[in-house]
Amino acid sequence: AVGITVLNGYGITECAPLISVNYSKNVVDGSVGNVIDIDTVKIDEPNEDGEGEILVKGPNVMLGYYKNMEATCEAFKNGYFRTGDYGKVDKNGVLYITGRKKNLIILSNGKNVYPEEIENELVACPGVQDIIVYEGQSKRGLAHNAIVAEIYPDKDYLEKNGIPDARAHLIPFI
């Protein structure tokens, strides 16, 4: 409304700081844009959907952690910096972030679940203000853990739309 264009990008401090960006004439919805020209991005051990840890190599990538050779060795794989983020690159070189390595939930059937993907879907539901998804204990007494979603309702939306029961309203979306 005030004439400012906002473009998604992706970067981290160790990569000083940009890795990819959507350019004003080439915005790809849901992505963090094309990898910048000076970097090479590789997806480590991609799954059947092409998703894996994002590795980066380029002149903007740090040389190592100050006086911490152990952390430096852990942070690199074959000359590529391990970002700790999961993602995929499409055939056009567009990067998509799908999750964080530390947040990954592995189901009993071996399937990987990225909480961020579930959060992004559910936060778009009318009446949801915020959500957090994580691995937690099953309330059904099962031996394995379950995926838990803590949903924080948008009280203003519910009140404005005459919805007295947030739980009943949100059940169809879940």
C-alpha positions in Angstrom: 0.0 0.0 0.0 3.0 2.3 0.6 4.9 1.2 -2.5 7.4 -1.1 -0.8 8.1 -4.4 -2.4 9.1 -7.3 0.0 11.0 -10.2 -1.5 11.7 -13.5 0.3 15.3 -14.7 0.5 17.4 -17.1 2.5 20.6 -16.7 4.3 22.5 -17.3 7.5 25.3 -15.6 9.3 27.9 -18.2 8.3 27.1 -17.4 4.6 27.6 -13.6 5.0 24.4 -13.7 4.9 22.7 -14.3 1.6 22.3 -17.7 -0.2 19.2 -17.2 -2.4 16.7 -14.5 -3.1 13.5 -13.9 -5.1 14.2 -11.1 -7.6 11.4 -8.6 -8.3 11.0 -9.8 -11.9 11.2 -13.5 -10.9 9.2 -14.2 -7.8 8.4 -17.9 -7.2 5.7 -18.3 -4.6 6.6 -20.6 -1.7 10.3 -20.4 -2.4 13.2 -18.4 -1.2 14.3 -17.7 -4.8 17.2 -18.5 -7.0 20.6 -19.3 -5.5 22.9 -16.3 -5.8 25.5 -16.6 -8.6 28.5 -16.8 -6.4 27.2 -19.8 -4.5 26.7 -23.5 -5.2 23.9 -25.3 -3.3 23.7 -29.0 -3.0 21.0 -31.1 -1.3 22.6 -33.7 0.9 21.1 -37.2 0.9 17.9 -36.2 -0.8 14.8 -38.3 0.0 12.2 -39.5 -2.6 10.9 -35.9 -2.8 14.3 -34.4 -3.4 14.5 -33.0 0.1 17.6 -33.1 2.2 20.0 -30.8 4.1 21.0 -27.7 2.3 24.8 -27.5 1.7 26.4 -24.3 0.5 29.8 -23.5 -1.1 31.0 -20.1 -2.1 33.3 -17.2 -1.4 30.8 -15.7 1.1 30.8 -18.9 3.2 32.9 -18.6 6.4 36.2 -20.3 6.8 35.4 -21.7 10.2 34.5 -21.0 13.8 37.1 -19.0 15.7 39.4 -21.2 17.7 36.9 -24.1 17.5 38.3 -26.7 15.0 35.9 -29.4 16.2 32.8 -27.3 15.4 34.3 -26.2 12.1 34.9 -29.9 11.1 31.3 -30.7 12.0 30.0 -27.7 10.0 31.4 -28.8 6.7 31.0 -31.8 4.4 33.3 -32.2 1.4 34.0 -28.4 1.4 30.3 -27.5 1.7 28.8 -25.8 4.7 26.0 -27.7 6.4 23.2 -25.2 7.0 21.1 -27.4 9.3 18.1 -26.5 7.1 16.2 -29.0 4.9 15.1 -28.0 1.5 15.0 -28.9 -2.2 16.0 -27.2 -5.5 13.7 -27.4 -8.5 14.8 -27.9 -12.1 15.1 -24.1 -12.5 17.5 -23.7 -9.6 14.8 -22.3 -7.2 15.4 -23.1 -3.6 12.6 -24.2 -1.2 13.0 -24.5 2.6 11.1 -27.4 4.0 12.3 -27.6 7.6 15.1 -27.6 10.2 17.3 -30.6 10.8 16.8 -30.2 14.6 13.0 -30.1 14.2 12.7 -33.2 12.0 10.3 -35.9 13.3 10.9 -39.4 12.1 7.7 -41.6 12.3 7.8 -45.2 13.3 7.4 -46.1 9.6 10.6 -44.2 8.8 8.8 -41.3 7.1 10.2 -37.8 7.7 7.8 -35.1 8.9 8.8 -31.5 8.9 6.7 -29.6 11.5 7.0 -26.4 9.5 5.1 -27.9 6.6 2.2 -28.8 8.9 2.3 -25.4 10.6 2.2 -23.5 7.3 -0.9 -25.4 6.2 -2.7 -25.1 9.5 -1.9 -21.4 10.2 -3.7 -20.6 6.9 -7.0 -22.0 8.4 -9.5 -19.3 9.4 -9.5 -18.8 13.1 -5.9 -19.9 13.7 -3.6 -17.2 15.0 -0.5 -19.3 15.6 0.5 -22.9 15.9 3.5 -25.0 16.9 4.0 -28.7 15.9 6.3 -31.0 17.6 6.9 -34.6 18.6 5.3 -35.5 21.9 3.9 -38.3 23.9 0.8 -40.0 22.6 -2.3 -39.4 24.8 -3.8 -42.7 23.7 -1.3 -44.7 25.7 0.5 -45.9 22.7 4.2 -46.9 23.1 5.4 -44.5 20.4 5.4 -40.7 20.2 2.9 -38.7 18.3 2.8 -35.5 16.3 1.4 -32.8 18.5 -0.1 -29.5 17.3 -0.7 -26.7 19.8 -3.1 -24.3 18.2 -3.6 -20.8 19.4 -7.0 -19.5 18.1 -7.6 -16.1 16.7 -10.1 -14.9 19.3 -10.9 -11.7 17.4 -11.8 -13.8 14.3 -13.9 -16.2 16.3 -15.8 -13.4 18.1 -16.3 -11.4 14.9 -17.7 -14.5 13.1 -19.9 -15.6 16.0 -18.0 -18.8 16.6 -18.4 -19.8 20.3 -16.4 -23.0 20.2 -12.9 -22.8 18.8 -12.2 -26.5 19.1 -15.4 -27.4 17.2 -14.6 -24.8 14.5 -11.0 -26.0 14.0 -11.6 -29.8 14.0 -12.6 -30.0 10.3 -9.3 -28.3 9.3 -7.2 -30.8 11.3 
